[in-house]
Amino acid sequence: MSIPRLSLVGAGPGDPELITLKAIRTLQQADVILYDALANDALLSYAKPGAITRFVGKRYGCHALSQQEINQVIIECALAHGHVVRLKGGDPFVFGRAQEEIDAAREAGIPVEVIPGISSALAVPAAQMIPLTCRGINESFWVTTGTTQSGDVSADIKLAAQSSATVIILMAMSKLEAIMDIFAGHSKSDTPVAIIQDGTTAKEKMVTGMVRDIAFKAQYAGLANPSIIIVGEVVKLHRAQWQQQVQQQLFRV
């Protein structure tokens, strides 16, 4: 048995090729891999022969184990088998509750390392050619969760809606209409919005619209979590929007 330790590994946004080389090497060394619903199952192919792989859930509406139970499993597996990889979708430190797992491991005397991953908040818009910043359009972007621990809409969204920044909202589909009402209340009814479900994967679905109608369009398209919501003028630069503008110009000619 190897020395007990914990590696928190970012799996990237969904496409199994969007994972770092360091993350792959760490998976290949693991004695146990505890993976999330948001981590692509294809990444388990990097596990060495005899490695234990276990699904622990952790997605809205898909909680196989509570966070406390996951913390306990991490400790038990590390002490019994050695090197544990906690494979998390995106980046472990972007709404991944990584600090809770780090604290639990350290309290048990288990050393911890973090292997950063590509966050879906950045990669999913980029894959659709939506820049989060663009000179002449905006100077910053916000990444926020849709809801707080209590289930209420995050107060940060009210602040973000008052800025010219691109706003990327995660884990927010259950509060989509209420969130768009906040933007509309700050004179943003005509601001472009894109919602991308299962971004960078073969199951990807996307709708675009405006703050005033995106909730209806998303409902009609049947979009649900995991989805990324992007609010801002940069959505106009999306490749489909650009192609439509080109076609309209050609038609006028």
N, C-alpha and C positions, 0 to 999 in steps of 0.2 A: 504494500500500500504506500502511495506517495504521501508527502507531508500535507496535512489539512490546510487548504487555502481556498479563497473565493475570488473568482474573476467575474466582474460584471461586464458583460460584452454587449455592445450595440449591434443589433442585427441589420440595421438600415431600414429603409422605408417599405420594403416588400419584395422588390426585385432581388433575387438571391445573388446577383452579380454586383449589387451595390453594397458590398460588405468589404471591410478592409482586410489587407493581407495579415495584419497582426491578429485580427479577430479570427481568421481562419486557422492560423497557427495555434491560437489558444484553444479553439474547439478541438483540434487534433490531439491536444495534450490532455484533455479533460477526462477524469474518471467518471464524472456525473455531469449531465447537461439538463438543467431545469429550464424549460422554454415557455414562452408566452404565446397567446393566441395571435399576436401581431408579428411574431417571428415566422418567416417562411420555413415550412417543414423540410424543404430541400436542403437547408443548411445542416440538417442532421446527418447528411451523407459524409460530412467531414469528421464525424465521430470515429474514434479508433475502435477496433474490434474489442468487444467486451465492455465498452463504456455503457453506462446506464443513462437512458434518456427518459425524461418524465415531463409530461404536460402539466403545467400548473395554472393555466387559464390567464386571468388578469386582463379582461377586456370588458367594456360596458355590456352588460347582459350575458357575460360568459365568465363568471368568477368560479373557477373550479375549486380554488382554495382562498381563504381570507389571507390578508397580508401577514397577519400574525402566524397563521399556519405555514405560509411560505417561509417565513423567517426560521421557524422551527425545523422545517425540512432541510433548509440550507445547512443549519448547524449539524443535524443528525447525519446528513450525507457526507459532510466534510470530515466529521470525526470517524465515520465508519469506512469511508472509501478514499478520502484524500482530496484531490483537486476538483472543486465544483465550479462549473460555469453557469452563471445565471444569464441566460440569453434573452435579451429584451428588445422589443421592436424599436426602431429608430435609434435614439441616443439614450443611454440609461439616465442621464441627468435632465432630460426634458420630459417632465411629467411622468417619470418612470418609477417614482417612489424608491429610488436607489438608496437614498440616505438612510431609510429605515432598515434596509437589509445590511448596509454597511455597519450601522450601529449595533445590530443584533450579532453580527459576526465578530466584531471587535470585542463585545462584551463576553463572548465565548472564547476569546483568545485566538481567533482565527484571522490571519492576515488577509488583506483585501487589496486587489488592484482593479482599476477601471480601464476598459478598452473602449474609447469613444466610438460612436456610430454616427452615420449620416441621418440627421433628423428628418422625418417626413415633412415637418413644417417648412423645410428648405427644399428638399429634393422633389416632392410631389409637384409644387408649382413649377419648378425648373424643368421637369420632364415634359410639362405642357407648354413650355416656353413663355411662362409668366414670370417676369423678373420681379423680385421683391422690392428692388429699388431701381430707379431709372432717372438719370439726370434730366431735369426739366419737368419731372412729374412729382417725385417725392424724394425725401432725404432720409427716411428711416422706415423701420417696420416694427410692428408689435407681434409677439407670439403669446397668446393667452389661452387659458382653458375656458370653456364655455360655462362651466358650473363650478361652484365651490364645493367643499366637503359636505356642506349642509344641503346641497342640491339647488341652491339659488344661483341666479346669473351673476357671474363675477363682476364686481364693481369696477374692475380695470377696463371692462368693455365700454363702460360709460365714458371713461377718460379717453380711451382709444378712439371712440367715435367723434371726439371733438378735434382730432388732429388730422393732418394731411397724410399721415403715415399709411402704408399698407398694413392691414390687420389680418393676421392669420389666426384662426380660432380652431382649437382642437376639442374633441369630445363634446360637441355642442349641438348635435342634430336634434336632441329632444327639446332644446330651447331655441330652435332656429327662429321661429316666429317672434318670440319675445326679444331676441337679440336684434333682429332686423327692425323692430319697432323702436329700439333705442337709437339705432343709426338714423332712422327716419325722423326721429324727434330732434336730431341735430342737423337737419336740412341735408340729409344724405340719401333721400329717396331715389335719386337718379344715379347714385354711385354704382359702378359695375361690381358684380359679385360672381365668383366661380365656386362651385362645390365639386370636389373630386373624391369619389369613394374608391377604396382599394387601389390607391395610386401606385403607379409603376409596376402593376401586376397585370396578368392576362384578364382579370375580372374588373379592370378599371371602368368606372362610369363617371360621366361628368355632365354637369349642366351649367349654363351661364345665364345671367339675367341682371336685374337691377335689385337694389335693396327692396323696392316696392313690390316685386313680384317673384323673388327667388324662392320664397317659402312654398308658394303654390307650384312652381316649376319642379322643385325638389320632391314634393309630395307626389306629383303626377308621374315623375320618373322613378319613384320608389326608392330614392336614396336613403341610406341609413348609415350608421357607424360601421366601420371606421371611415370617417370622411374628414377632409380638410376644407375649411371655409376660408376663402380669400376675398377680402373686401378692399377695393381701392381702384384708382384709375388705371393702374398697371394691368388690370385684367383685360383692358382693351387691346393689349399687345399679344394676347393669346393667339396662337397660330391660326385657329379657326376664324377668329374675329378678323385677323389680318387678311386671310384669304377671302373672306366675305367682302371686305372693303375693296380689295383688288378687283374682284368680280364686278362689284358695283361700278367702279371707275371704268372698267372695260366696257360695261354695258352702256354707260353714258356716251363713250366714244363711238 
